Amino acid sequence: MTATNASAAAATPAAAPADSGLTEDVVDLPTQIHDVSTTIYHWVRSDSLNALIAVGAIVALFGLFYVLRWLMAHLLGNSRALSSWRGFAQRLLDRTTAFFMAALAARTVIRIFTPPEVVANFISVLFTVALVYQCAVWARALILALIERKGADTDEDAQALASAMGIITILVNVVVWVLAGILMLDNLGVNVTALVAGLGVGGIAIGLAAQGIFSDLFAALSILFDRPFRVGDTISFGAMTGTVEAIGLKTTRVRALSGEQVVVSNKNLLDMQISNLRRIEARRAVMTLHLALYTTADKLAAVPAMAQAAIEGRAHCIFDRAHLTVVTLDSCEFEIVFRTDVADYAVFMAARQDVTLALIKAFAAAGIELAERLPIAE
């Protein structure tokens, strides 16, 4: 019994290190901080001159970085507009943190002055954290600046983008800071494979659960950035024509010509063919006139000149062509085409009416009659 107990007692210490090694970094963290503090204290006491010079060099280098940032900001000017590279550079300078500059100064100095190994390792870890944090801040600022520049060219776009910037900022923050956290842990020697796998599975689950919401959200972002239409545009989709009143994160509201407001899902709206009537730069009129079948060839040959004279004398009207297209059993068909150089629909309809009346008068003066529709046989 004594030998057995002695063997068990001897085996117990052998198993303890393996168990404690799994949590060594967590349990000994206060001890490690104490060791760093103690090492710095003894370094200052034993080699005070070099320690003070190193600290002074860090402070001086940090001050130099701060002055350089101020000078660059002064050279770029006070403009915050994102329409030029100066605006982007100014925004990135504004997001450069003092924490990063201090860590960079310390990292640079320890390459010249050799501190104790514990202190050097601590500064290296601090610099890694500061670098990843600063890159995440820069990436976030740059992405949001690009989104603002792309989506806010006009006041209407700015208002529409403002309603979407909240959710866009949340999405950008989640992506940037999750990636930054993974990179930070990986650079610190932590195994992040399980974490990445868990985030991937969780992301897939959330994406499947909120598929409809994300579809409409990305459709809204497509509308804001690709700009098939804007607030105030008159659009036609399906059997609907109306004026866009608001573009939301999930729906777009359109005021129909008949007066009611139509609310349509962004995804469903983009799945349809959309005609943006506001972007019409000119309108084209195609008129078909049916002349009497017994009209002589000489009179038919004079019709294109009559049409050109009736059109070219009108404001905003541009003559295109006039041709005898077909002769049927009951009429001679002429196709007359002209354009208006303005997009106003009222101007277009007034021009079409004036041209039609002028042609009727010209035909009456020339003795050309319009065809009569033959009765339909029963």
QUIVEN-V881935 format. One record per residue. N is the residue number from 1. RES is the residue in one letter. SS is DSSP state (a for helix, b for strand, c for the rest). PHI is phi in whole degrees, 0 to 359 (NA if undefined). D_LAST is the distance of its C-alpha to the last C-alpha in Angstrom with 1 decimal. Layout:
n->{N	N}
res->{RES	RES}
ss->{SS	SS}
phi->{PHI	PHI}
d_last->{D_LAST	D_LAST}
This chain:
n->{1	2	3	4	5	6	7	8	9	10	11	12	13	14	15	16	17	18	19	20	21	22	23	24	25	26	27	28	29	30	31	32	33	34	35	36	37	38	39	40	41	42	43	44	45	46	47	48	49	50	51	52	53	54	55	56	57	58	59	60	61	62	63	64	65	66	67	68	69	70	71	72	73	74	75	76	77	78	79	80	81	82	83	84	85	86	87	88	89	90	91	92	93	94	95	96	97	98	99	100	101	102	103	104	105	106	107	108	109	110	111	112	113	114	115	116	117	118	119	120	121	122	123	124	125	126	127	128	129	130	131	132	133	134	135	136	137	138	139	140	141	142	143	144	145	146	147	148	149	150	151	152	153	154	155	156	157	158	159	160	161	162	163	164	165	166	167	168	169	170	171	172	173	174	175	176	177	178	179	180	181	182	183	184	185	186	187	188	189	190	191	192	193	194	195	196	197	198	199	200	201	202	203	204	205	206	207	208	209	210	211	212	213	214	215	216	217	218	219	220	221	222	223	224	225	226	227	228	229	230	231	232	233	234	235	236	237	238	239	240	241	242	243	244	245	246	247	248	249	250	251	252	253	254	255	256	257	258	259	260	261	262	263	264	265	266	267	268	269	270	271	272	273	274	275	276	277	278	279	280	281	282	283	284	285	286	287	288	289	290	291	292	293	294	295	296	297	298	299	300	301	302	303	304	305	306	307	308	309	310	311	312	313	314	315	316	317	318	319	320	321	322	323	324	325	326	327	328	329	330	331	332	333	334	335	336	337	338	339	340	341	342	343	344	345	346	347	348	349	350	351	352	353	354	355	356	357	358	359	360	361	362	363	364	365	366	367	368	369	370	371	372	373	374	375	376	377	378}
res->{M	T	A	T	N	A	S	A	A	A	A	T	P	A	A	A	P	A	D	S	G	L	T	E	D	V	V	D	L	P	T	Q	I	H	D	V	S	T	T	I	Y	H	W	V	R	S	D	S	L	N	A	L	I	A	V	G	A	I	V	A	L	F	G	L	F	Y	V	L	R	W	L	M	A	H	L	L	G	N	S	R	A	L	S	S	W	R	G	F	A	Q	R	L	L	D	R	T	T	A	F	F	M	A	A	L	A	A	R	T	V	I	R	I	F	T	P	P	E	V	V	A	N	F	I	S	V	L	F	T	V	A	L	V	Y	Q	C	A	V	W	A	R	A	L	I	L	A	L	I	E	R	K	G	A	D	T	D	E	D	A	Q	A	L	A	S	A	M	G	I	I	T	I	L	V	N	V	V	V	W	V	L	A	G	I	L	M	L	D	N	L	G	V	N	V	T	A	L	V	A	G	L	G	V	G	G	I	A	I	G	L	A	A	Q	G	I	F	S	D	L	F	A	A	L	S	I	L	F	D	R	P	F	R	V	G	D	T	I	S	F	G	A	M	T	G	T	V	E	A	I	G	L	K	T	T	R	V	R	A	L	S	G	E	Q	V	V	V	S	N	K	N	L	L	D	M	Q	I	S	N	L	R	R	I	E	A	R	R	A	V	M	T	L	H	L	A	L	Y	T	T	A	D	K	L	A	A	V	P	A	M	A	Q	A	A	I	E	G	R	A	H	C	I	F	D	R	A	H	L	T	V	V	T	L	D	S	C	E	F	E	I	V	F	R	T	D	V	A	D	Y	A	V	F	M	A	A	R	Q	D	V	T	L	A	L	I	K	A	F	A	A	A	G	I	E	L	A	E	R	L	P	I	A	E}
ss->{c	a	a	a	a	a	a	a	a	a	a	a	a	a	a	a	a	a	a	a	a	c	c	a	a	a	a	c	a	a	a	a	a	a	a	a	a	a	a	a	a	a	a	a	a	a	c	a	a	a	a	a	a	a	a	a	a	a	a	a	a	a	a	a	a	a	a	a	a	a	a	a	a	a	a	a	c	c	c	c	c	c	c	c	a	a	a	a	a	a	a	a	a	a	c	c	c	a	a	a	a	a	a	a	a	a	a	a	a	c	c	c	c	c	c	c	a	a	a	a	a	a	a	a	a	a	a	a	a	a	a	a	a	a	a	a	a	a	a	a	a	a	a	a	a	a	a	a	a	a	a	c	c	c	a	a	a	a	a	a	a	a	a	a	a	a	a	a	a	a	a	a	a	a	a	a	a	a	a	a	a	a	a	a	a	a	a	c	c	c	c	c	a	a	a	a	a	a	a	a	a	a	a	a	a	a	a	a	a	c	a	a	a	a	a	a	a	a	a	a	a	a	a	a	a	a	c	c	c	c	c	c	c	b	b	b	b	c	c	b	b	b	b	b	b	b	b	c	c	c	b	b	b	b	b	b	c	c	c	c	b	b	b	b	b	a	a	a	a	a	a	c	c	b	b	b	a	a	a	c	c	c	b	b	b	b	b	b	b	b	b	b	c	c	c	c	a	a	a	a	a	a	a	a	a	a	a	a	a	a	a	a	c	c	c	c	b	b	b	b	b	b	b	b	b	b	b	c	c	c	b	b	b	b	b	b	b	b	b	b	c	c	c	c	a	a	a	a	a	a	a	a	a	a	a	a	a	a	a	a	a	a	a	a	a	a	c	c	c	b	c	c	c	c	c	c	c	c}
phi->{NA	293	294	293	297	296	294	296	294	289	283	296	296	293	276	295	298	296	287	283	293	291	243	299	296	283	291	269	300	299	295	296	297	296	296	297	298	295	296	297	298	293	295	294	287	276	224	297	296	297	296	294	297	297	297	297	295	297	296	294	293	298	298	296	300	296	294	298	297	294	296	296	297	293	292	286	92	267	290	250	292	264	281	223	293	296	296	296	297	297	294	294	297	297	268	282	271	293	301	293	296	293	294	295	297	295	296	290	291	291	282	260	262	270	277	303	301	298	293	297	295	297	293	297	297	298	293	299	297	295	294	296	298	293	298	295	297	296	298	298	296	292	297	295	294	296	295	297	292	287	256	227	283	234	297	296	295	296	293	293	291	300	289	261	294	299	289	296	298	297	298	296	298	298	295	295	285	294	297	296	297	296	297	296	295	296	290	272	92	274	283	256	299	296	296	297	298	296	295	296	296	297	296	296	296	295	298	291	290	247	299	295	295	293	298	292	296	291	295	296	295	296	295	290	265	279	56	293	201	229	297	101	283	265	236	229	215	60	258	247	225	189	255	289	258	202	242	260	286	242	228	240	255	236	269	291	297	279	114	281	265	251	253	232	297	301	296	296	295	287	288	264	282	247	252	267	285	288	270	290	266	206	242	241	250	241	247	246	248	255	265	301	295	274	296	290	296	297	291	295	292	275	297	304	293	297	296	296	294	290	272	293	274	258	292	69	256	233	287	250	196	210	218	282	266	201	244	257	289	232	197	251	264	249	250	244	236	213	233	250	273	234	269	300	292	294	297	298	292	295	295	298	295	297	294	298	296	296	292	299	294	294	295	296	291	269	77	259	253	281	288	261	291	288	296	280	291	267}
d_last->{122.8	124.3	123.2	119.7	119.4	120.8	118.1	115.3	116.7	116.9	113.3	111.9	112.6	111.0	107.6	107.7	107.1	103.9	102.5	103.5	102.2	98.6	99.1	101.8	99.7	98.5	101.8	103.9	101.7	104.1	107.0	105.3	104.8	108.5	109.6	107.8	109.3	112.7	112.4	111.5	114.4	116.9	115.5	116.0	119.5	120.6	118.9	118.3	118.3	115.5	113.5	113.8	112.9	109.8	108.7	109.3	107.4	104.4	104.5	104.9	102.1	99.8	100.7	99.9	96.4	95.8	96.9	94.7	91.7	92.4	92.9	89.7	87.8	89.5	88.5	84.9	84.8	83.5	79.8	77.8	74.5	73.0	71.3	74.4	76.9	79.5	77.5	77.3	81.0	82.0	80.1	81.8	85.2	84.7	84.0	87.2	89.5	93.2	93.5	92.3	94.5	97.5	96.8	96.4	99.7	101.5	100.0	101.1	104.6	105.4	104.9	107.9	110.1	110.4	110.3	111.1	108.5	107.3	106.6	104.9	102.6	101.8	100.8	98.7	96.8	96.4	95.1	92.5	91.2	91.1	89.4	86.6	86.2	86.1	83.6	81.3	81.6	80.8	77.8	76.4	76.9	75.4	72.3	71.7	72.3	69.8	67.2	67.9	67.8	64.5	62.7	64.0	63.2	61.8	62.5	59.2	60.1	63.6	62.3	59.9	62.7	65.2	63.3	63.3	66.9	68.4	66.7	67.1	70.8	71.3	69.6	71.7	74.9	74.4	73.8	76.6	79.2	78.6	78.9	82.0	83.6	83.0	84.5	87.4	88.3	87.9	90.3	92.8	92.9	90.8	88.7	85.2	83.4	82.9	81.8	79.1	77.8	77.7	75.8	73.3	72.6	72.4	70.1	67.7	67.7	67.1	64.3	62.5	63.0	61.7	59.1	56.2	58.5	59.7	56.2	55.2	58.5	58.3	54.7	56.1	58.9	56.3	54.4	57.7	59.1	56.1	54.4	50.7	50.5	53.0	53.2	51.3	48.7	45.0	43.4	40.1	39.9	37.1	34.7	37.7	39.2	42.4	46.0	48.8	51.4	53.8	54.5	56.5	58.2	55.4	52.4	50.8	49.6	46.6	45.5	41.7	39.9	38.9	42.6	43.4	45.9	44.8	47.6	47.0	49.4	50.9	50.4	46.8	46.2	47.8	45.9	42.7	41.7	42.9	42.0	44.8	43.2	46.6	47.7	45.1	47.2	44.5	40.7	38.3	35.2	32.4	30.1	27.1	26.4	23.4	24.9	23.4	23.0	25.5	28.2	31.4	33.3	36.2	34.3	32.6	36.1	37.3	34.9	37.0	40.0	38.2	37.1	40.6	42.2	39.9	40.7	44.4	45.3	44.2	46.6	46.2	43.5	44.0	41.8	40.8	38.5	35.5	33.7	30.8	29.2	26.1	24.2	20.5	18.1	17.7	21.0	24.6	25.3	28.8	30.4	33.3	35.7	38.7	41.0	42.9	46.6	46.6	45.0	44.4	40.7	40.9	42.4	39.7	36.9	38.8	39.2	35.6	34.8	37.5	36.5	32.8	34.1	36.6	34.1	31.9	35.1	36.1	32.8	33.0	36.6	35.8	32.9	30.3	26.9	24.5	21.1	18.1	15.0	12.2	9.0	6.3	3.8	0.0}
